[in-house]
Amino acid sequence: MNMQASRPAIRTTCPYCGTGCGVLATPDRAGGMAIAGDPDHPANFGRLCVKGSALGETVGLKGRLLTPRIHGRNASWDQALDLVARRFSETIAEHGPDSVGFYVSGQLLTEDYYAANKLMKGFIGSANIDTNSRLCMASSVAGHRRAFGTDTVPGLYEDLEEADLVVLVGSNLAWCHPVLYQRLAAARQARGTRVVVVDPRRTASCDIADLHLALSPGSDAALFNLLLSEIIRKTDCSTDNIEGFEDAVQAAQQVNPAATGLPHSDLQQFLNMWLQTTKTVTIYSQGINQSDSGTDKVNAIINCHLATGRIGRPGMGPFSVTGQPNAMGGREVGGLANMLACHLDIENPAHRDAVQGFWASPRMADRPGLKAVEMFRAVEDRRIKALWIICTNPAVSMPEADRVARAIAGCDFVVVSDMIAQTDTTRLAHVLLPATGWGEKDGTVTNSERRISRQRRVLAPAGQARDDWRIIADVAARMGWAEAFAWDSPAQVFAEHAALSGVAGALGSDFDISDLAGISDGEYDRLEPFLWPQSPRKRGGRFFGDGRFHTPSGKARMIAVTPRTPPPVSREYPFRLNTGRVRDHWHTMTRTGLSPRLSRHLAEPYLELHPKDAARLGLQPASLAQVSSPHGRAILRVLVTDRVAPGHPFAPMHWTSETAPSGRIDTLVAGLTDPVSGQPALKSGVVAIRPFAAAFYGFAVSTRAIRPDCSYWARAALPAGHQAELAGEAQPGDWIAAAQAMFGLDLEPLVMRDDSRGLIRMAFVEDQRLQAALFVAPGPVAVARSHVAAALASTEGADILAGRPGEGRVDEGALVCACLGIGANRILRSIADSKLTSVEQIGATLGAGTNCGSCRSELKALLATAMT
């Protein structure tokens, strides 16, 4: 018998976006695992994007928090838990329940979320628990509740395949939800589904668009008000099951088409397509939600579907797609400060009494708590004196991130539960609690179509790490509530959650999974993905197709929306900054940053800038720009592109103090929020841009950690080590000493200098193998980066100083297809050699673009380059 043989694959769920893809994870007995898509999971049918495919590359022990720490020193679990319970209890006793707060995450499992919500709202007696989901989908929650009476997603993923028209609004589905994008692209190919992309930027999703509406940023509500006006003018609307119809129509008719900034022909084409296509789905995401009027934008979209009855039936409906793997699960357990468990209303006394009675809790929060931005303002002014942050990094991801970091640093007592030892937030904690990460956790998540799936443990917990629900329950027990938190397994937590949902269902809640209230540990282990609700009243399927809603009258509500524009720019801050995600990274990269493959596509923070803006500012491609706002400063690599409009640059949000300290984008963003949802406006900050006065640029690779000491640096993982982009405002006096310190090497390097051109190149070789190399130039460094990175730990030695492959060797070039590791140079050579003329031909020849499809727009661009 081969004792080294791999174990059977374990069915689990991807921890990235809200698509909720099924994964087959096969442990290798060496702490790693092989990853494949689960062909039987109804969210993805075996497909995975590149991030999901690379999950096996992110589960090692590198950077993990392996033991509890108190004031930076290792401690036992008993010491840490006793201290947390004592400090929270003392703070509550002296200052009241609202003097403490929990800030949690859409990456928690539902069982973790349920435990935290129960402890805070039902036992501590405050609603000061909020989540980083506030930053991504709170406006959808608020819009749903205003229109439907509850936070209900009406449709299903299969509606993408049944629709004749799919409108993507503020959603770069190709990069942010690639598997849903694949399903849509396949539907378009198979049945001619038409696609409209509504986005100020030309994103990768435009690759399959029949129409791209590059509307003025922030004018989404105006666009859908115009659509509502056209609906009223050209169709007969049935309003028997709608309240607020007249007011909504009157507000819509006040909109001037010029507000959208769209050409009349494009606007009319969109209106005609929508009106003439009954089976229409409108998908929206962060481009709608992350606004100071996001809730109104959501309702402007929903209004159009309600007015035409295009909701709750196959191929029809508004569809919010979430950014995190369990944002929906958090909503279901009441993880937001203004909600109760199971979609009950915290401001409804009957709902509060029902939950308190079920929990047999000593007290119950009787009003909404502080939402995310408000919570950290309360930390700043010392109203919150004890703070527990779980599975998130607000010192990077919150607006006015520097201000938030200072607030956390000044808090009397801060606990952080995380799997990563060093983050911008863990550095500010008094107590660190090691939590299990993906692959070690056991529980459930809910995806964007309301499908609950199991996330199963594949690996043993790292070090002393514990599940978050267990940590919370242990603290609750030490605070005097052991009996109420006496769970022995996540199955018991889930069963309690399901039982409470039956209470909620009896009160009229849409969320009811009470069929699973008596689930056993064994049944939980075998649980298949299912759609909620699952109860005697209703099972799965769509909502609202029968015309019944969850309002007191049973009717839907249309909301009168008066579009608002963002505050104007000024002479001091003349640009409006859009922020978002890149294709291959996730949140603050604590997981994806471990994968060399995922770092090869876009390895450093950047600023997309229109050519006219770049020319006016004197910024060249690949140079560096200093971006400033009233709240912070960043330095970013310049990417000159007409994908953005003049005056509206774009920058991604993933980089941190660990990867690129000057690339922390949310330091620039104001804490301006939607008055209804409390969601921050992360896509409309005002900034100034000017050239960064770099005295030198550098590129470095090393088998060891790189520790730069300069104004700008950005690190990324390589298969054999690390790379870093560098720039500084002053050159070091001794470049050799500076390089030795940066690489932690005592070796004497091989050096090539060209003082007339300001070039310095060094190679550090030990035992005939390249240990590190540094390339310095007065401008952006021109070397074949993929070639240099591949030479690390090889016998290249001094040959690497040429910075490009020798004769007969091939440079892959910048990575385009991360799934298969195919670079731009190889693609261009294949286009030329094989005379390829289409993306499909490139796929057939090389495979590029045939897996997740997210690189198809880049393949198109390379084709265009090759043909000019």
KEBADREN-162389 format. One record per residue (C-alpha): x, y, z; residue in one letter. Coordinates in steps of 0.1 Angstrom, whole numbers, padded with zeros to 4 digits, always signed. Layout:
<recs>
XYZA...
</recs>
This chain:
<recs>
+0000+0000+0000M+0014+0034-0009N+0012+0055+0023M+0021+0086+0002Q-0010+0084-0020A-0032+0114-0021S-0065+0114-0001R-0098+0116-0019P-0109+0150-0031A-0130+0170-0006I-0160+0190-0019R-0157+0226-0006T-0164+0261-0018T-0141+0289-0031C-0133+0317-0006P-0132+0346-0031Y-0161+0364-0048C-0198+0359-0042G-0202+0335-0071T-0197+0306-0046G-0180+0281-0069C-0177+0245-0059G-0141+0233-0055V-0126+0198-0053L-0096+0200-0030A-0073+0170-0028T-0047+0172+0001P-0012+0160-0007D-0001+0150+0028R+0026+0177+0027A+0004+0206+0037G-0007+0215+0002G-0035+0204-0021M-0045+0200-0057A-0075+0221-0068I-0101+0215-0094A-0136+0228-0101G-0165+0207-0088D-0185+0197-0119P-0215+0189-0098D-0218+0223-0081H-0247+0243-0096P-0229+0277-0094A-0199+0268-0116N-0203+0232-0130F-0166+0227-0128G-0154+0261-0140R-0129+0281-0119L-0113+0314-0124C-0075+0318-0120V-0078+0328-0084K-0098+0297-0075G-0074+0275-0096S-0045+0289-0076A-0059+0282-0041L-0034+0254-0036G-0006+0279-0039E-0019+0300-0010T-0024+0275+0019V+0011+0272+0033G+0024+0285+0067L+0041+0315+0053K+0031+0346+0073G+0006+0327+0094R-0003+0337+0130L+0003+0305+0148L-0002+0313+0185T-0021+0339+0205P-0001+0370+0213R-0005+0396+0240I+0013+0429+0235H+0035+0412+0209G+0045+0382+0230R+0033+0347+0226N+0006+0336+0251A-0016+0306+0258S-0052+0305+0247W-0064+0307+0282D-0043+0338+0289Q-0056+0355+0258A-0092+0346+0261L-0093+0354+0298D-0079+0389+0290L-0103+0395+0262V-0133+0385+0283A-0122+0405+0313R-0114+0437+0294R-0147+0436+0275F-0167+0428+0307S-0150+0457+0326E-0156+0481+0297T-0193+0472+0295I-0197+0474+0333A-0181+0509+0335E-0192+0525+0302H-0222+0505+0290G-0228+0480+0261P-0223+0507+0234D-0187+0513+0245S-0176+0481+0227V-0177+0471+0191G-0172+0442+0167F-0160+0447+0131Y-0163+0415+0112V-0161+0402+0076S-0179+0388+0046G-0151+0361+0045Q-0163+0346+0078L-0184+0315+0075L-0221+0318+0085T-0215+0299+0118E-0188+0324+0128D-0210+0353+0118Y-0240+0339+0138Y-0219+0335+0169A-0206+0371+0168A-0240+0385+0161N-0256+0366+0189K-0230+0376+0214L-0231+0413+0206M-0268+0419+0200K-0283+0394+0224G-0259+0392+0253F-0237+0423+0253I-0269+0441+0243G-0255+0465+0217S-0259+0465+0179A-0223+0478+0174N-0214+0450+0151I-0208+0458+0115D-0189+0442+0087T-0167+0450+0058N-0197+0440+0037S-0209+0475+0045R-0182+0486+0020L-0195+0466-0008C-0233+0457-0007M-0250+0477+0020A-0268+0498-0006S-0282+0467-0022S-0296+0456+0012V-0311+0490+0017A-0326+0491-0018G-0341+0457-0014H-0356+0465+0019R-0372+0497+0006R-0386+0480-0025A-0394+0445-0013F-0398+0449+0024G-0369+0426+0031T-0334+0419+0018D-0343+0394-0009T-0324+0386-0041V-0352+0377-0065P-0334+0357-0092G-0310+0329-0099L-0279+0324-0119Y-0298+0304-0145E-0316+0337-0154D-0283+0348-0171L-0288+0319-0195E-0325+0324-0199E-0324+0362-0205A-0324+0377-0240D-0308+0409-0227L-0283+0412-0198V-0273+0447-0186V-0241+0450-0165L-0242+0482-0145V-0211+0491-0125G-0200+0455-0127S-0168+0443-0143N-0181+0407-0143L-0151+0395-0164A-0126+0404-0137W-0146+0403-0105C-0170+0374-0111H-0152+0355-0139P-0173+0323-0137V-0206+0342-0140L-0190+0360-0169Y-0182+0327-0185Q-0218+0316-0181R-0230+0348-0197L-0205+0346-0226A-0215+0310-0232A-0252+0320-0233A-0244+0348-0258R-0226+0323-0280Q-0253+0297-0278A-0285+0317-0280R-0275+0352-0290G-0281+0369-0256T-0274+0406-0261R-0252+0424-0235V-0250+0460-0225V-0222+0473-0203V-0230+0505-0183V-0197+0518-0169D-0176+0550-0172P-0146+0528-0179R-0141+0504-0208R-0135+0472-0189T-0128+0436-0198A-0165+0429-0197S-0169+0451-0228C-0153+0423-0247D-0188+0406-0251I-0209+0438-0251A-0232+0448-0280D-0233+0483-0265L-0210+0500-0240H-0226+0531-0223L-0197+0551-0210A-0219+0574-0190L-0208+0603-0168S-0196+0589-0135P-0224+0589-0109G-0252+0593-0134S-0266+0557-0132D-0298+0569-0114A-0304+0595-0141A-0300+0567-0168L-0326+0545-0152F-0349+0573-0145N-0348+0581-0182L-0356+0544-0188L-0386+0546-0164L-0399+0577-0182S-0396+0558-0215E-0414+0528-0201I-0443+0550-0190I-0444+0568-0224R-0443+0536-0245K-0459+0508-0225T-0489+0500-0204D-0479+0493-0167C-0499+0473-0143S-0496+0490-0109T-0520+0468-0089D-0492+0454-0068N-0471+0486-0066I-0470+0515-0041E-0454+0548-0049G-0457+0545-0087F-0469+0580-0094E-0442+0597-0072D-0414+0575-0088A-0426+0584-0123V-0429+0621-0115Q-0393+0622-0102A-0381+0602-0132A-0396+0627-0156Q-0376+0655-0142Q-0343+0641-0155V-0324+0658-0184N-0308+0632-0207P-0277+0654-0208A-0270+0644-0172A-0258+0610-0185T-0232+0625-0208G-0242+0599-0234L-0247+0605-0271P-0284+0605-0280H-0280+0576-0304S-0264+0554-0277D-0290+0564-0251L-0319+0557-0275Q-0304+0523-0286Q-0303+0513-0249F-0338+0524-0242L-0351+0506-0273N-0332+0474-0264M-0346+0474-0229W-0382+0481-0239L-0382+0456-0267Q-0368+0427-0247T-0391+0412-0221T-0365+0387-0207K-0341+0412-0192T-0317+0408-0163V-0299+0438-0148T-0267+0428-0129I-0252+0455-0107Y-0223+0456-0083S-0198+0480-0067Q-0201+0506-0093G-0237+0511-0081I-0233+0504-0044N-0201+0523-0036Q-0217+0557-0038S-0231+0583-0015D-0264+0578-0033S-0260+0540-0039G-0294+0531-0024T-0312+0554-0048D-0293+0540-0077K-0303+0505-0067V-0340+0516-0064N-0338+0534-0098A-0329+0500-0113I-0355+0481-0094I-0382+0506-0103N-0378+0498-0140C-0382+0460-0133H-0412+0466-0111L-0429+0489-0136A-0426+0463-0163T-0432+0432-0141G-0398+0419-0151R-0390+0403-0118I-0391+0369-0103G-0397+0351-0136R-0372+0331-0157P-0347+0354-0174G-0359+0386-0156M-0350+0407-0127G-0326+0430-0109P-0296+0410-0097F-0270+0422-0071S-0238+0402-0073V-0218+0404-0041T-0180+0408-0038G-0172+0385-0009Q-0178+0348-0005P-0202+0351+0024N-0216+0386+0023A-0250+0370+0019M-0245+0347+0049G-0236+0377+0070G-0269+0394+0059R-0288+0363+0068E-0276+0362+0104V-0279+0399+0110G-0242+0407+0107G-0250+0443+0098L-0255+0469+0125A-0290+0478+0114N-0304+0442+0111M-0315+0413+0133L-0309+0376+0125A-0328+0359+0097C-0338+0392+0080H-0357+0404+0110L-0360+0441+0118D-0341+0454+0148I-0365+0483+0151E-0395+0461+0153N-0403+0452+0190P-0420+0419+0181A-0390+0408+0161H-0366+0418+0189R-0388+0399+0215D-0389+0368+0193A-0351+0367+0189V-0344+0374+0225Q-0369+0348+0236G-0353+0322+0213F-0318+0330+0226W-0331+0333+0262A-0307+0363+0263S-0304+0387+0292P-0307+0418+0270R-0313+0428+0234M-0301+0457+0214A-0331+0479+0208D-0318+0502+0181R-0294+0500+0151P-0257+0502+0160G-0229+0521+0144L-0222+0514+0108K-0186+0509+0096A-0175+0546+0091V-0195+0557+0122E-0179+0529+0142M-0143+0540+0135F-0153+0576+0142R-0166+0564+0176A-0133+0546+0181V-0115+0578+0172E-0133+0599+0198D-0132+0572+0225R-0169+0564+0226R-0159+0528+0217I-0132+0518+0241K-0129+0481+0233A-0128+0468+0197L-0127+0433+0183W-0118+0431+0146I-0123+0397+0130I-0110+0385+0096C-0105+0419+0080T-0080+0447+0075N-0097+0481+0080P-0065+0500+0084A-0062+0495+0046V-0097+0489+0033S-0117+0517+0051M-0120+0551+0036P-0096+0576+0052E-0075+0546+0060A-0047+0566+0077D-0073+0582+0100R-0088+0547+0108V-0054+0533+0116A-0047+0562+0140R-0081+0556+0156A-0074+0519+0161I-0039+0527+0175A-0055+0551+0200G-0082+0527+0212C-0080+0515+0248D-0082+0478+0240F-0080+0461+0205V-0084+0425+0197V-0077+0411+0162V-0086+0376+0151S-0068+0367+0119D-0048+0340+0102M-0020+0365+0091I+0006+0377+0116A+0016+0410+0099Q-0010+0433+0085T-0017+0470+0088D-0043+0461+0114T-0027+0433+0134T+0002+0457+0141R-0022+0479+0160L-0037+0451+0183A-0031+0445+0220H-0042+0409+0216V-0039+0387+0185L-0059+0355+0182L-0049+0330+0155P-0078+0319+0134A-0082+0291+0109T-0081+0300+0072G-0096+0286+0041W-0089+0249+0038G-0090+0246+0076E-0124+0261+0083K-0156+0241+0084D-0190+0256+0079G-0213+0272+0053T-0214+0301+0029V-0242+0317+0009T-0236+0329-0027N-0252+0357-0046S-0282+0336-0057E-0290+0325-0022R-0273+0291-0025R-0259+0277+0007I-0229+0255+0003S-0205+0237+0026R-0170+0249+0031Q-0152+0218+0044R-0120+0213+0063R-0093+0199+0041V-0062+0206+0062L-0056+0205+0099A-0055+0240+0116P-0021+0257+0114A-0003+0259+0147G-0028+0267+0175Q-0054+0283+0151A-0090+0279+0161R-0123+0285+0142D-0138+0319+0147D-0171+0306+0161W-0152+0286+0187R-0131+0317+0197I-0162+0338+0201I-0180+0311+0221A-0150+0307+0244D-0150+0345+0251V-0188+0344+0256A-0184+0316+0281A-0158+0336+0301R-0181+0365+0301M-0207+0344+0319G-0228+0330+0291W-0214+0295+0287A-0247+0277+0284E-0260+0298+0255A-0227+0292+0235F-0222+0256+0244A-0217+0244+0209W-0194+0214+0201D-0194+0217+0163S-0203+0241+0135P-0233+0218+0127A-0248+0227+0161Q-0244+0264+0153V-0260+0259+0119F-0289+0239+0134A-0296+0267+0159E-0295+0293+0131H-0319+0272+0111A-0342+0268+0141A-0343+0306+0146L-0351+0310+0109S-0383+0291+0116G-0393+0316+0142V-0385+0344+0117A-0405+0326+0090G-0435+0325+0112A-0432+0363+0115L-0432+0367+0078G-0395+0367+0070S-0383+0355+0036D-0353+0338+0051F-0364+0304+0065D-0343+0272+0064I-0362+0256+0093S-0363+0222+0074D-0327+0219+0086L-0333+0228+0122A-0327+0193+0134G-0297+0186+0112I-0272+0162+0128S-0234+0163+0125D-0234+0136+0099G-0262+0152+0078E-0243+0185+0080Y-0211+0168+0067D-0231+0154+0037R-0251+0186+0031L-0255+0194-0006E-0257+0230-0020P-0292+0242-0017F-0312+0274-0024L-0330+0291+0005W-0357+0292+0016P-0361+0255+0027Q-0392+0254+0049S-0427+0240+0049P-0438+0274+0035R-0415+0276+0005K-0385+0258-0011R-0359+0275-0033G-0368+0291-0065G-0373+0327-0074R-0392+0354-0054F-0419+0378-0064F-0430+0362-0096G-0464+0358-0080D-0466+0396-0073G-0465+0392-0036R-0438+0411-0016F-0428+0412+0021H-0442+0447+0028T-0472+0451+0052P-0495+0455+0022S-0479+0427+0002G-0472+0452-0026K-0438+0463-0039A-0427+0499-0034R-0413+0521-0061M-0391+0548-0048I-0390+0584-0060A-0354+0589-0070V-0339+0624-0075T-0304+0617-0089P-0275+0633-0071R-0242+0641-0085T-0209+0638-0065P-0195+0670-0050P-0176+0690-0076P-0139+0688-0081V-0118+0719-0073S-0088+0737-0087R-0068+0721-0059E-0082+0686-0065Y-0093+0686-0101P-0096+0648-0107F-0122+0623-0096R-0107+0590-0086L-0124+0557-0093N-0112+0526-0074T-0117+0489-0078G-0101+0455-0083R-0077+0438-0106V-0082+0405-0122R-0059+0382-0103D-0058+0396-0068H-0083+0397-0039W-0089+0423-0012H-0056+0431+0006T-0037+0402-0010M-0030+0383+0023T-0039+0351+0003R-0034+0359-0034T-0002+0377-0027G+0014+0343-0018L+0009+0330-0053S+0037+0340-0078P+0013+0332-0106R-0013+0356-0094L+0013+0384-0090S+0026+0382-0126R-0003+0399-0143H-0003+0432-0124L+0025+0432-0098A+0023+0468-0085E-0003+0495-0078P-0010+0517-0108Y-0030+0547-0120L-0050+0545-0152E-0048+0579-0168L-0063+0592-0200H-0037+0603-0226P-0049+0639-0225K-0044+0641-0188D-0010+0624-0189A+0002+0649-0216A-0011+0679-0196R+0006+0666-0164L+0038+0657-0182G+0035+0620-0172L+0050+0593-0194Q+0038+0557-0195P+0055+0536-0167A+0066+0568-0149S+0053+0574-0113L+0026+0598-0103A+0020+0613-0068Q-0017+0613-0061V-0030+0634-0031S-0063+0642-0015S-0073+0660+0016P-0069+0627+0034H-0037+0611+0022G-0010+0606-0004R-0001+0577-0027A+0026+0570-0054I+0014+0549-0083L+0028+0536-0116R+0013+0554-0146V-0007+0534-0171L-0018+0557-0200V-0050+0544-0215T-0082+0556-0232D-0101+0531-0211R-0108+0559-0187V-0123+0593-0195A-0103+0625-0191P-0104+0637-0155G-0115+0603-0142H-0084+0582-0134P-0087+0547-0119F-0066+0529-0093A-0070+0494-0077P-0073+0489-0040M-0053+0458-0031H-0019+0470-0019W-0009+0474+0017T+0021+0484+0039S+0033+0448+0034E+0033+0450-0004T+0035+0487-0014A+0031+0512+0014P+0027+0542-0009S+0000+0523-0029G-0027+0522-0001R-0055+0537-0022I-0081+0541+0005D-0059+0566+0023T-0071+0590-0004L-0109+0583-0002V-0131+0605+0020A-0155+0589+0045G-0185+0602+0027L-0215+0577+0030T-0249+0570+0016D-0274+0585+0041P-0297+0554+0039V-0272+0525+0037S-0242+0540+0054G-0220+0526+0025Q-0189+0547+0017P-0185+0564-0017A-0153+0546-0027L-0154+0556-0064K-0157+0593-0064S-0129+0608-0043G-0113+0641-0054V-0075+0640-0060V-0046+0660-0074A-0020+0643-0095I+0016+0654-0103R+0048+0637-0114P+0068+0620-0087F+0103+0634-0088A+0122+0602-0088A+0160+0605-0087A+0162+0568-0097F+0141+0538-0106Y+0150+0502-0098G+0140+0466-0103F+0152+0439-0080A+0149+0402-0076V+0161+0380-0047S+0158+0345-0033T+0154+0362+0001R+0130+0388+0014A+0136+0422-0001I+0136+0451+0024R+0137+0484+0004P+0145+0517+0019D+0131+0543-0006C+0101+0564-0012S+0084+0539-0035Y+0085+0502-0036W+0062+0473-0045A+0070+0437-0037R+0056+0406-0053A+0062+0368-0049A+0082+0348-0075L+0086+0310-0078P+0121+0312-0064A+0119+0343-0043G+0107+0379-0046H+0107+0409-0069Q+0104+0446-0062A+0099+0477-0082E+0117+0507-0066L+0121+0545-0069A+0135+0572-0047G+0138+0609-0045E+0176+0607-0036A+0202+0581-0046Q+0221+0563-0018P+0257+0573-0014G+0269+0537-0018D+0248+0516-0041W+0266+0483-0032I+0260+0488+0005A+0224+0498-0001A+0218+0466-0022A+0235+0444+0004Q+0213+0458+0031A+0181+0455+0010M+0189+0418+0002F+0204+0409+0035G+0236+0397+0018L+0272+0400+0027D+0283+0390-0008L+0303+0412-0031E+0282+0417-0063P+0292+0416-0099L+0287+0452-0110V+0281+0468-0144M+0280+0507-0145R+0274+0531-0173D+0278+0565-0156D+0270+0584-0188S+0235+0569-0189R+0231+0566-0152G+0228+0528-0152L+0239+0505-0125I+0234+0467-0126R+0244+0442-0099M+0243+0404-0096A+0249+0386-0063F+0261+0351-0070V+0268+0323-0044E+0278+0287-0052D+0274+0297-0089Q+0237+0305-0084R+0221+0339-0088L+0209+0350-0053Q+0198+0386-0062A+0200+0412-0089A+0194+0449-0090L+0189+0471-0120F+0189+0509-0115V+0182+0536-0141A+0173+0573-0141P+0139+0564-0157G+0117+0534-0157P+0139+0503-0158V+0139+0486-0192A+0147+0449-0186V+0129+0417-0195A+0113+0412-0161R+0100+0377-0167S+0135+0366-0179H+0152+0381-0149V+0127+0365-0125A+0131+0331-0141A+0169+0333-0138A+0167+0336-0100L+0185+0307-0082A+0199+0296-0116S+0235+0296-0129T+0229+0327-0150E+0254+0347-0129G+0269+0377-0147A+0249+0369-0178D+0218+0383-0161I+0232+0418-0162L+0223+0421-0198A+0187+0421-0186G+0174+0402-0216R+0176+0367-0230P+0206+0357-0250G+0205+0344-0285E+0182+0314-0289G+0163+0321-0257R+0128+0333-0254V+0113+0359-0231D+0077+0351-0222E+0069+0388-0217G+0042+0403-0195A+0018+0377-0183L-0016+0378-0201V-0032+0344-0195C-0025+0336-0158A-0044+0304-0160C-0019+0288-0184L+0011+0311-0178G+0012+0326-0213I+0029+0359-0218G+0024+0387-0243A+0056+0380-0263N+0046+0344-0269R+0012+0354-0280I+0025+0381-0304L+0050+0356-0319R+0022+0331-0324S+0000+0357-0341I+0028+0365-0365A+0040+0330-0372D+0006+0314-0375S-0012+0344-0390K-0038+0343-0363L-0067+0368-0367T-0091+0361-0338S-0092+0354-0301V-0106+0320-0309E-0076+0311-0331Q-0052+0322-0303I-0071+0299-0279G-0070+0270-0303A-0032+0275-0309T-0020+0284-0274L-0049+0278-0250G-0049+0314-0239A-0083+0327-0230G-0099+0292-0230T-0101+0287-0192N-0116+0315-0173C-0118+0339-0202G-0108+0370-0182S-0079+0377-0205C-0099+0378-0238R-0100+0416-0239S-0062+0417-0236E-0059+0391-0264L-0080+0414-0285K-0057+0443-0278A-0027+0422-0287L-0043+0412-0320L-0050+0449-0327A-0014+0458-0320T-0001+0430-0342A-0023+0440-0371M-0014+0477-0371T
</recs>
